[in-house]
């Protein structure tokens, strides 16, 4: 990858075309509950791309507000507006990828619907690609000349730290490879698409890592504005997803990310169950002078572990997909029911291996490992049900 140093005259680059004879640009926007912002961003982009033959593609992850009605109404009114509604799938990276792959245009842009990205730079970015100065153009929040109106100090530091990691670990020379405002040639996408991990929100970062090795990248400074309507989708989950994405790109071929998550989950659940069971036996010994039968106390050790693992799974679930009320209880009992056969198997193993008065940790750990496999299966079941919501 080569970073192209560009100089902008008056912040505009002349477009390299005489007469628009075909679709030149597709602007892809992922949305979730952005009913008020969709018409606004379409109008802003329309004003910014006068003289360009372009279209907008909204990729919506089954919004629960009036977004579907708004999109249908707009598609009826505007020939260059279309949308994709996804049910049973979610995620910013996969949404953007689906929208980009649905385009017939030679150049594709990605931006957010919240108004924070500087749509006035679209003409400049398109000119750089059509003028053959670059293959990918990034709307940079940190290049000299950029302005951050909406970034809190914490978010600014977090973004700068993420970009520094990308520069050090993956040799990416960009000042901002973590944003979601960029433009690229369709040919770059076609080469990168089969290798994208589809995880998290850092699609540009992923494309740069798996795209053409000789790709030319330019950065254009932008004004990062203030969200006008709706709520930000940024959450601690984004940081976790980014960490997993970096692991996937750095070590994924040797240690697959899914396997690492599963192994860590099993070990975590096993350690919790073992420590609870061991603590119960020690407390019983301190009070009565004897150790209880491990097989009898194992359910009391496993139930808190199941409750804790379920609580962790729920905390890692986007708020809009969390069950509540009676549905929450049903989900928890189903979660426990999947774990039950493994708990019974663990009791059987424990009763055969551990005699009354024998609190050896290595045997307790091995027994708890069996029940933890059940928790992992239950966790994966819950992930599948959450995705379909």
N, C-alpha and C positions, 0 to 999 in steps of 0.2 A: 504494500500500500504506500502511495506517495501523497503527502500533504501538499496541496497546491496553495502557494501564497498569492493572493489576489489583491488588487487595489481597485476600489470602487470609486468611480467618478460620479459624484452627486447621488450616490447610493442606488444608481440604476445601471443596468447593463442592457445594451440594445439587443433585442431578440433577433435571431438569425433566421428570419423567414420573410417571404414577400406576401404570399396569399395563403391563408389558412385553408387547406384543402381536406384536412382530416383531423381527427381528435389528437390534440397535442399533449394534453395533461389531464391526469386524474388526481383529484385531491381526496384522499381517504381519511375519514374521521371516525374513530371508535367512540361509541357513546353508551352511557348507562344513566338513565333518568336525567336527560338533558333537554326536556321539551321546550324550555324557554330559550335555550342557547342555540338550538339547531337553526331556526329561521334567522337569528342574528348573525351567526357565522356564515351562513350562505350569502346573505346580503353583503357582508364585509368582503368575502372572497370574490364575489361578483364584481364589486367595485375595484378590487385590487388587480383583477385579471382581465380588464377591458382590452379587447383586441386579440384575446387568446381563445382558441377553441378548446374548451375544458369541460370537465364534468366533476360533480361531487358524488362520492359514494359514502353513505353512512352505514357503518356496521354496528348494529345495536344488539347488546346482550340481554334481550328479553326484558326491557325496561318495564317497570311497574307504574310509571306515570303515564301521561298522554303522548309520549313519544311516538308510539305506533300510529296514532291518528294523525299527528302532525306530519310525520314522514309521508303517509299516504296522500294527504292533502297537497303537500309540496311537490310530490312526484307527478300529481295530476296537473299542476300549474307550470312546472319547469321541465323542459325537455332534457336538461343537463343535470337533473337531480335523480338519483336512485338510491335504494337502500337494501341492506341485507339484514334480516332478523334471524338471530341465532337462538335456538332453544335447546337446552341440554349441553351447551358449550359456553365457556366463559374465559375471559383473560384478554388483556390488552394486546399482547404480542400476536396471539393467534387471530384475533379480530382484525388487526391491521394486515396480517399476511393474507387472510381470505379476501379482504377488500382489494388489496393490491393485485392478487392473482386473478381477480375478476375483470381487470382492466385491459382494454385493447390499446391504450395510449403508450407511446414510446417512453414517456416520462411520467413518474408517479411521485406525488408528495404525500406526506403523512403529517397531520397536525391534530391538536386537541380541539374539542368543541367549546371549551370554557372561555375563549377569548383571550387567554394569556399569551398565545403565540402571535407573533407579529406578521399578520397576513400581508402587510405592505411589502415584505421582502420576497414574496412569491415570484414577482416579475424578475427581480434580480437573480434569484436562484435558478429560474428557468433559463434566463439568458446565458448564465454560465455553462449550463449543460448543452443548450442548443448551439452555443458558440464554441463547443468542444474544448472548454477550459477545464472541465471537471466531469467525473462520472457520478459523483455523489456530492451534494451540497448540504451542509449542516447549518441550521439556524442556531447559532451559538450564544449561550447566556454568559460566557466568560471570555470571549475574544475581546480585544481592545475595541471600545466603542459601544459595547453592549450595556444595557441598563436593566437593573433588577428592581422593578417596582413592587413586586408581590412576594419576594422571597424573605422569609424570616431569617434571622441570623443562624438558627439551628439548621434549617433546610439548606441554606447556602453552604454551611460548613460540611453538611452531609454530602451534598452534590460534589463539592470540591474534593472531598476525601475519596468518593467513589471514582471520580475521574483520575485522581492520582493513582489509585490502585490499578485502574485500567492501563494507564501509561506505564507503570512499573512492571506489572505482571504480564501484560500482553503486548507491550511495545506499541501502543496506540499513541501517535503523536498529537492527537487532537486535544484541544482545551476542553471540549464538551462532547463526549461520546455517549452521554447518559440521557440526553434530551429525547423528546418525541416529536421534534419538528425537523424534518429533513426531506430531501428530494433526491431521486436517483433514476438512473436509466432502467428500463424494463429488463435489459440484458443482465444487469447486475443482480436483480431480484431472481431471475430465472436460475442463475448459477448458485445463488445462496439458498434459495427456498428449500431444496431437499434436505439441507443439513441444519436447518434452524431447530433449536431445541423447543421452542414454543412456551418457554417458561418465563414468568415474570413480566416486567414492563419495559425492559431495556432492549427493544427490538433493534435499534440502530447499532448498539454494541454487538449484538449477535451477528448482524449482517456483515459488519466490518471484519469480524473474525473468520467467517466461513465463506465470504464472497471472493471475487477474483483477487489474486495476490498483487496484481499490478494496477488496482483500482486507484483513480485519482480523486482525492477528497479535498474539498474547499470548505472553509468556514465563513459564514456571514454573521456579523454581530446583529443581535435583535434586541428589541425592547420587550422584556418579559412582563406582561401586564397583570392586571388584577381580575380575578374571577368575578363576573357580574351576578350570575344566578347559579343556584344549585350548590351542592356540597362537593368538596374535594374527595377524590377516591384514594388519596395517599394514606397509607396506614403502615403500622409496623410489619405487616405481612409483606409489603413491598421490599423491605430490607432483607427479610428472610429469603424471599424469592431471588433477590439479586445475589445473595451469598451462594445459594444453590446453583444459580446460573453460572457464576464464576467457577464453582467447583466442577460443574459439568464440562466447561470449556477447558479447564486446566488439567483435571484428573479423570474426567468422565470415561475416557477410553480404557483406562486401567481399572478404576473403581467406579462403576456406574452409579449415578446419583441416587436412583431408586433403591439400589442395594444398600448404599450407605445409610439412607433414611431408615430402611427396614431394620438393619442391624442395630443402629443406634436406638430405635424404638424398642426392640426386643431387650437389649441390654438395660435400657432405662427402666422398663416395666419390671424386669427380673430383679434388678437391684432394689427397687422400692419394695416389692413383695418380700424379698429375702430379709431386708432390714426390719420390716414390720413384724414378720414372723419371728425373727430372732429376738426382737425387743419384747414381744409378748412372752416368749419362753423365759427370758431372763427376769422379767418382772414377776412372772409366776413363781420362778425359783426363789426370788428374793422374799416373796410373801409366804410361800408354803414349804420351801426347802426341797421341792421336787420339780422336775421338768414335766410339762404336759405332753401328751401325744401330739407329735407334729401334724399328723394327718387330721386331727380334730380342729386344730387352730388355723389350718391353712386357709379355709374359707374366710375367716376373720381378717387374715392378712391380704387376701386377694381382692376382696370387695373394695377396700379403700384404693387399691391400685387401679381397679377397673374404673372407679369413680373419678380418680385423678386423670387417668388416660383419656376418659371421655371429656373431662373438663378441658384438657389441653387441646383435644381435637376441636371442640366447640370454639375455643378462643382463636384457633387458627382458621376458622371459617368466616368468610365475609359476613358482615352483620345482616345483609339483606337475605342471606340464605340460612340463617339460624332458625331452628324451630322454637316455638314458644308454647306455653300453656300445656294442654293435654298432649299435643304432638311431641313436645319435649319429653314427657314421661314415656310415651310409646317408643320413641327413638332410643331412650336410655335402656328400657327393659329389653328391647330387641338387641341392643349392643351387648347387654349382659347375657342374654340367651345364647348368643353366638359363642361367648366365652365359656359358658357352663360346661360343655363336654370336656374342655381342656382342664377345667378346674377339677372335675371328677377324676380325670386321668391322673392329674397331679396328686390328688388324695390317695389314689390307689398306689402310685409309685412311692409316695412318702411312707405309707403304712408298711410297704414291703422292705424299705431300705432303712428307715429311721425307727429305732426302737424307743419306747417311752424313756425319757431321761437322756436322750441323745440329741444335743443341739448343734451338731457339726455344721458349720456354715457351708462347706462345699456341697454337702448333700442337699441342704435347704436351697442353695442357689440352683442346683441342677433341677430340683423339683419345680421351683418357681419359673424356671426357663420354659417349661412345658406350658404353664398357664399363660405366659407372656406371648407365646405363639398364637394363642386364642385371641389375645388382645390385639395383636397385629392384624389378624384376619378381620376382626370386628372393625378396626380402624379403617382398613381398606374398603370394607363394605360401606362404611359411612361416607367415605370420600366419593364413592360411586353414586350414592343416593344424593349427596349434596350437588354434584355436578349436574344432575338431571333437573334440578329445581329451576 
